[in-house]
């Protein structure tokens, strides 16, 4: 059997190879730099830059949560931690999340900055929905403001729905003496809620898998992913960033 000898590279061939390798390295470096500008990878998702204050929102879908483990996930030099959590409390006029009491108490016990939210049903009386939340959520000084989660349109039209939403917000603000947070998807906000009666409420927008949040108005929270992974939680978790410093986040809380 004959053996083929390797062809020796000429000086010109070696020079070409060096140029190709240098070009590949340059392209890879540029890609990595751009990726770093867009954010860091943590919890199996990308945390959008330049935000450093991360948090989660949970409900019965995540089942029983190890809040001691969550509270230990703090920001570090090379990693991003979880510094706040919003917990589902109620829905409609009578539903209470079955894990709310456990989550609410244990988040506080483990010194997690916590907030509670209500899932709004547009075809249900807004006062009854506010009463359901008030009967369920006992807020303390240092808690994040109540949140109204709006994702559905009602059968009575947008004007009627806006009146109901405003009524819920007014009742809640009067009771807890803190301005509630308004949560919705970016398109929902732009087409239905970007009106004058809601411009003074802290805004929390859901807008997934994007490099930037497409909202012109001032916003406080951005729910950027629903696919986060945390070791102690079996289900995927919604992840959020806060548009400010940790001191500014604490300043939002109930006094």
Secondary structure, 3 states (H helix, E strand, C coil): CCCCCCCCCCHHHHHHHHHHHHHHHHHHHHHHHHHHHHEEEECCEEEECCCCEEEEEECHHHCCCCHHHHHCCCCCCCCCCEEEEEEEEEECCCEECCCHHHHHHHHHHCCCEEEEEEECCCCCCHHHHHHHHHHHCCCCCCCCCCEEECCCCCCCCHHHHHHHHHHHHHHHHHHHCCCCEEEEEHHHHHHHHCCHHHCCCEEEEECCCCCCCCCCCCCCEEEEEEEECCCCCCCCEEEEEECCCHHHHHHCCCC
